[in-house]
Amino acid sequence: MEHSKLKVEVRNETGKGVARSLRREGRVPAVIYGGGKTLSLSASLKDVEKALHTHAGRNALFDLEITATKGSRKALTLVRDIQRDPITGTILHLDFFEVSEKSKVRNKVPLEVIGDVPAGVKKGGILDFVMRELHVECLSSKMPDHIKVDASALEINQTLHVRDLSLPPGVTVLDDEGAVAIHVIPPKTEE
């Protein structure tokens, strides 16, 4: 998995007023958890939006460059939560979780359909995503950006279950293996 880089600054003050003033300055309040510690941060809204619009999006690993008055350090993190304004969609707050390259982590990874148009869709069926992402566990260094699914052989009323998906080595699915991931449903007709 490719890492997204993001520069953040430590903030000593917390609370609604501080968060509002940060947002007015074009910054996003954030927090990083890990190792039993919590650290309040802020980042440029433009940099955050750019980092989240990578090919892996919010499922990517983030290399945070944390700047403080006492120096700086780097941290490898996953995004655990993004709070957005319900009307504008603007990012209001981020939660990061610090991970180690050598420890197993759990994350949601999106499914990506590859190959030709499914055979059932060519006959008028509709490709239906029951699951858009899988909950997986693996070493953070082995976390895939996407799980590729070839649905080109699916006919109408055929399904791909979680157990049918091919996963990269070292990746374990935490979802039910019998769950339907993708299927082709018959076309809807009017009576």
Helices and strands as residue ranges (DSSP letters): E 3-10, H 16-24, E 27-34, E 37-44, H 45-52, G 57-59, E 61-68, E 71-84, E 91-98, E 104-114, H 119-122, E 126-129, E 133-139, G 140-142, E 147-150, E 159-161, G 162-164, E 172-173, E 180-185
